[in-house]
């Protein structure tokens, strides 16, 4: 009896040692866990890392449970939150170059974007951006989606004049373009958009992909859904970890987090590709949505306006220019491959 008691005590001691050795990181997500594709990506990452790591565990929290969405960067940097799953475009008001690591108008689609990020200079520039801006964070690419829709409108848009005077929720660098074209833009978190549409505070919105937007119910108020998503041909998502917490992790745990993020990029992209067409069909057949394609002349205006915005931002901000020039150099080389290998898509 005495031996069995001592053995039990020994086992409890080992269990306690193992528990104390495991790092538990609290992670705020910018997207609610019930939101498809965006929200499920944060949940999926946590499930991935917790299933393969014995040295670190992540705990997922929805937006607002720890900090509001737009405060996550500061919270991770100062250590009040251990980690964040978000997209760098939310920090554009703090760091001019941030959106270049999230979504670039008329920029790279998912494959090209990942090539720059993982096999060219993107990841190094991404970390340097946070370092030079004084943020105490370690960043990892941790998700990506294909193009979004470019807007839900209450009324049909047939010319640039129809955009003038609209109040619209808009994300990232595309918002700079819309402002030049007479649209008043604001950046609202996902859960705040429908109420703003409903009470008339905004006339239109973009947020994400059809399946995600359907969950938020935009089709109840705005019946015209426009494509293509020129402002976000691909959107990259990030895992931010407080740098002190990151440096305290053993190398194996760090590598496991990196592997989990790479796996998350794959499943995040695949979920979007597999599930959006059904949402588009449901939107049109059950909810009375009209899917519209921007006329070529309007797309040309969006693009020329974006080129003006990019040139001005590069002239104003040295780091934006460095990243922008690097991305443009990469894209120029990529054309040799990208403009040759793919079959043309019929319109």
Buried (B, 14 or more C-beta within 10 A) or exposed (E): EEEEEEEEEEEEEEEEEEEEEEBEBBBBBBBBBEBBBBBBBBBBBBBBBBEEBEBBBBBBBBBEEBBEBBBBBBBBBEEBBBBBBBBBBBBBEEBBBBBBBBBBBBBBEBBBBBBBBEEBBBBEBBBBBBBEBEBBBBBBBBBBBBBBBBBBBBEEBEEBEBBEEBBBBBBBBBBBBBBBBEBBBBBBBBBBBBEBBEEEBBBBBBBBBBBBBBBBBBBEBBBBBBBBBBBBBBBBBBBBBBBEBBEEBEEEBBEBBBBBBBBBBEBBBEBBBEBBEEBBEBBBEEBEBEBBEBEEEBBEBBBEBBEEBBEEBBEEBEBBBBBBEBBEEBBEEBEEEBEEEEEEEEE
